[in-house]
Amino acid sequence: MYDATDTISLIDPCGQAAEGRALAEDIRSEIKQGLDSSREISDEELMDTITEAVFRKPECANMNIRERRELADLVFNSMRRLDILQPVIEDKSITEIMINGPDKLFIERGGRISRSKRSFDSFERLEDVIHNMVSRTNRIVNEASPIVDFTLPDGSRVNVVLKPVALNGPIMTIRKFPDSPMTLEQLVDLGSLSAEAEEVLSCLVRAKYNIFICGGTGSGKTTFLNALAGRIPPDERIITIEDSAELQIKGVENIVRLEARTANSEGRGRISIRELIKTSLRMRPERIIVGEVRGEEALDMLQAMNTGHDGSLSTGHANSAADMLKRLETMVISAASLPLEAVRQQIASAIDIIVHLSRLRDKSRRVLEICEVSGYAGGMIHLNPLYLFEEHRDQGCENEKNSCGTSEDDRMVRGSLKPTGNMLINTVKLRMAGISCRLGGV
């Protein structure tokens, strides 16, 4: 399998790209004309036919075996698969694919975004690939309904926005996930989390503390949620609720996975996160995991946490633990006309721990805060910071304006998650579970 960013003359937009694409299109047209429309041809037969055509073409005489193989793959992918996207999707090192029209394809690898040398032949070809992908999920995307979210068979999450909403569209964003979810130990090895904090969070998950994960886009919330869920005892019953199925919880047999559904072309059949949370309460869950809370469903999630479903987990977008509380207040108030005091009391009662993640300037993903929601008093929800990220700056580089160099090494963030020295205040769940934890002498 060739790398999605290799400079290959057949599909590189520079040099012989136009010539290579024209050759691939010529072979594709020739094969389509020669196929028997009354008989369905298998992938193997089609690939054999394409390979024969490539070796028969005079234009391919000067190509080596690798180049001919790549040309055959290109033609096959354009006929049966996802065209130039196929090798990019199959590349395990790529975590995000961003397509801004047919000639602008960006990929994220190792936390860094770069432009790929691949491009679609036309707007029409990109639209064909998009409609091919969407049709396999029984969803529709068109000018009347130009936005759609869906999941590929490998678990990748896809968002599509067409014209006229996307002025330079079609736009497609594909978030890929590893075959095996990351563990907390791996996050420690990567420096995202300290070993001590990992041990504490493991204890809190097993003791059924309600944990909320927050952060910005691309900060690793879903990855972290998966890792925390890996600490759930295997004999418990879990219900997961998501907009688009992304979670990969391993080691738990008694698991129910629910996914929201958008309305059809007639505006019917929509099933919201709120409905799924309400339905999940009738399934005898021991824990409820909501992939992301972003609206009125926050009220139902908090009510579930407050009605005996301890150990529940969820995520949300926010810039800090304190900001997440404010966002939850707004979400709940939008769902019901409740007094602010009642809303804050419910949040303080439901959520035990908030973990804040961020993607730093060196593109690394780190845990910046682990805070306990210690209670409600004086009209405010109070946070008890347990761990805070502390950046270590070299002497003479206390601020970013001095001349400390601009090399890759200089831009790296050096720091670690440090305990604040505060003790965990609400220790009832730990004691009830018979779990001892090193934090603050608990």
HUUR-V567599 format. One record per backbone hydrogen bond with DSSP energy under -0.5 kcal/mol. NH is the residue of the N-H (numbers start at 1). CO is the residue of the C=O. If there is no record, write none. Layout:
# HUUR-V567599
nh: [NH:NH]
co: [CO:CO]
This chain:
# HUUR-V567599
nh: [6:8:11:12:13:17:20:21:22:23:24:25:26:27:28:29:30:31:32:33:34:35:37:39:46:47:48:49:50:51:52:53:54:55:56:57:60:61:63:68:69:70:71:72:73:74:75:76:77:78:79:79:80:81:81:83:85:86:88:89:90:91:92:94:95:96:97:98:99:100:100:101:101:104:106:106:107:108:109:109:110:112:114:116:120:126:127:128:129:130:131:132:133:134:135:136:137:138:139:142:146:148:150:152:155:157:158:159:160:161:162:165:166:167:169:171:172:173:174:175:175:176:176:187:188:189:190:191:192:193:198:199:200:201:202:203:204:205:206:207:208:209:211:211:212:213:214:215:216:219:224:225:226:227:228:229:230:231:232:236:238:238:239:240:241:242:250:253:253:255:256:258:258:260:261:264:267:271:276:277:278:279:280:281:282:283:285:286:287:289:290:290:291:291:293:294:298:299:300:301:302:303:304:305:306:307:308:309:310:311:312:313:314:315:316:318:324:325:326:327:328:329:330:331:332:333:334:335:335:336:338:343:344:345:346:347:348:349:350:351:352:353:354:355:356:356:357:357:358:360:360:363:366:366:367:368:368:369:370:371:372:373:374:374:375:377:380:382:384:385:386:387:388:389:390:391:392:393:397:402:404:411:412:412:414:415:416:418:418:420:421:427:431:432:433:434:434:435:441:442]
co: [3:6:8:8:117:14:16:17:18:19:20:21:22:23:24:25:26:27:28:29:30:31:35:36:42:43:44:45:46:47:48:49:50:51:52:53:57:58:60:64:65:66:67:68:69:70:71:72:73:74:75:76:76:76:77:77:82:83:84:85:86:87:90:91:108:108:174:106:172:98:104:99:170:101:98:104:114:96:107:112:93:109:107:105:102:122:123:124:125:126:127:128:129:130:131:132:134:135:134:145:143:160:158:156:152:175:150:173:148:171:146:162:162:165:166:161:99:159:97:157:173:95:174:183:184:185:186:188:187:187:194:195:196:197:198:199:200:201:202:203:205:204:209:312:353:314:355:316:357:216:220:221:222:223:224:225:226:228:229:233:236:254:287:256:289:258:248:234:251:253:238:240:256:242:271:268:264:261:272:273:274:275:276:277:279:280:280:237:237:239:288:313:241:289:315:292:295:296:296:297:298:299:300:301:302:304:305:304:308:208:309:288:211:290:213:215:320:321:322:323:324:325:326:327:328:329:330:331:332:332:336:339:340:341:342:343:344:345:346:347:210:210:371:212:354:369:214:355:366:358:364:360:358:364:192:356:366:356:387:354:384:352:372:382:382:380:377:375:372:383:370:370:418:368:416:389:414:391:394:399:402:407:408:409:412:413:390:388:416:386:386:425:427:428:429:430:431:430:438:439]
